[in-house]
Amino acid sequence: MGSSLGGLYSFQLIWNYPNIFSKAASLSSSFWVDDRKIFDMIKSDKQPVKDITLYIDCGEGEKKLIDDINKMIKLLQKIGYVKNQNLFTHIEKGGKHSEEDWANRLHLPFTKLFPRKNDSSIYIG
């Protein structure tokens, strides 16, 4: 899990090492870095649909990022990822590029990537 550049790195790690990582959360990712080469990396991948689950989000107020975030979501869907199965997305109304905003929605990737399995209680012993 990571945000901004950390979100980009989280995405790159799971994409390149699906045998090690199976889930990743990418918040407000900087997909623009390195002339947006990450899009070409995905398009040229010989096995684009991997056994991974992705969570990608962005705030509506992140004007410099939101177009690339939406482009990534569309690309992933085009190559076979399915929303609410192996691709979870969220656009935060009024969300900004800040630690405070990421902290406020940090529960979202956890609930999507690690849903409870028919257990209404948590035992801490």
C-alpha positions in Angstrom: 0.0 0.0 0.0 1.2 3.4 -0.8 0.1 6.9 -1.8 1.4 9.3 -4.4 4.9 7.9 -5.5 4.3 5.2 -2.9 1.1 4.3 -4.8 3.0 4.0 -8.0 5.6 1.8 -6.4 3.0 -0.4 -4.8 1.4 -0.8 -8.3 4.7 -1.6 -9.9 5.7 -4.1 -7.3 2.5 -6.2 -7.6 2.5 -5.9 -11.3 6.1 -7.1 -11.6 6.1 -9.6 -8.8 2.6 -11.3 -8.7 4.3 -14.4 -7.4 5.2 -12.5 -4.2 2.4 -10.0 -3.8 -1.3 -10.8 -4.4 -3.0 -7.5 -3.3 -2.0 -3.9 -3.5 -3.6 -0.5 -2.7 -2.5 2.4 -4.8 -3.8 5.7 -3.4 -3.5 8.9 -5.5 -0.8 7.2 -7.6 1.7 9.2 -9.6 1.2 7.4 -12.9 2.5 10.4 -14.7 6.1 9.7 -13.5 8.7 8.8 -16.2 6.5 10.1 -19.1 3.6 7.7 -18.1 5.6 4.7 -19.1 3.6 2.5 -16.8 0.8 2.5 -19.3 3.1 1.1 -22.0 4.4 -1.5 -19.5 0.9 -2.8 -19.0 0.0 -2.7 -22.7 3.1 -4.6 -23.7 2.8 -7.3 -20.9 2.5 -10.8 -22.4 0.3 -11.8 -19.4 -1.6 -8.7 -18.4 -4.3 -10.4 -16.3 -2.5 -11.7 -13.2 -3.8 -13.4 -10.1 -3.8 -10.2 -8.2 -6.3 -7.8 -6.6 -5.9 -4.1 -7.0 -7.4 -1.1 -5.2 -6.9 2.3 -6.9 -8.3 5.6 -5.6 -8.0 9.3 -6.0 -9.6 12.5 -4.7 -11.8 14.6 -7.0 -9.6 17.6 -6.0 -6.4 16.0 -7.4 -6.7 17.6 -10.7 -3.2 16.7 -11.8 -3.8 13.0 -11.1 -7.4 12.1 -11.7 -7.2 11.8 -15.5 -4.3 9.3 -15.3 -6.1 7.4 -12.5 -9.2 7.1 -14.7 -7.1 6.1 -17.7 -5.4 3.3 -15.6 -8.8 2.0 -14.4 -10.1 1.9 -18.0 -7.0 0.2 -19.2 -7.1 -2.4 -16.5 -10.8 -3.1 -17.3 -10.0 -3.3 -21.1 -7.4 -6.0 -20.5 -9.7 -8.1 -18.3 -9.8 -6.8 -14.7 -13.3 -6.7 -13.3 -14.6 -4.0 -11.0 -15.5 -5.3 -7.5 -13.8 -8.6 -8.2 -10.1 -8.1 -8.8 -10.2 -4.3 -9.3 -11.6 -2.0 -6.6 -11.8 1.8 -7.2 -12.8 4.9 -5.4 -13.0 8.5 -6.3 -13.3 10.6 -3.0 -15.7 13.5 -3.3 -13.7 16.6 -2.5 -10.6 14.5 -1.8 -7.2 16.2 -2.0 -3.5 15.1 -2.3 -2.7 15.0 1.4 -1.8 12.7 4.3 -4.9 13.7 6.1 -7.2 12.7 3.2 -5.4 9.4 2.7 -5.7 8.7 6.5 -9.5 9.5 6.3 -10.1 6.9 3.6 -7.5 4.3 4.7 -10.2 1.9 5.8 -11.5 1.5 2.2 -8.6 -0.5 0.7 -8.5 -2.7 3.8 -12.3 -3.5 3.6 -12.1 -4.2 -0.1 -8.8 -6.2 -0.2 -9.4 -8.1 3.1 -13.2 -8.5 3.6 -14.5 -10.3 6.6 -15.6 -13.9 6.0 -19.0 -14.3 7.7 -17.6 -13.2 11.1 -19.4 -10.5 12.9 -16.9 -10.4 15.8 -13.2 -10.0 16.3 -11.4 -12.0 19.0 -8.4 -10.5 20.5 -6.9 -12.7 23.1 
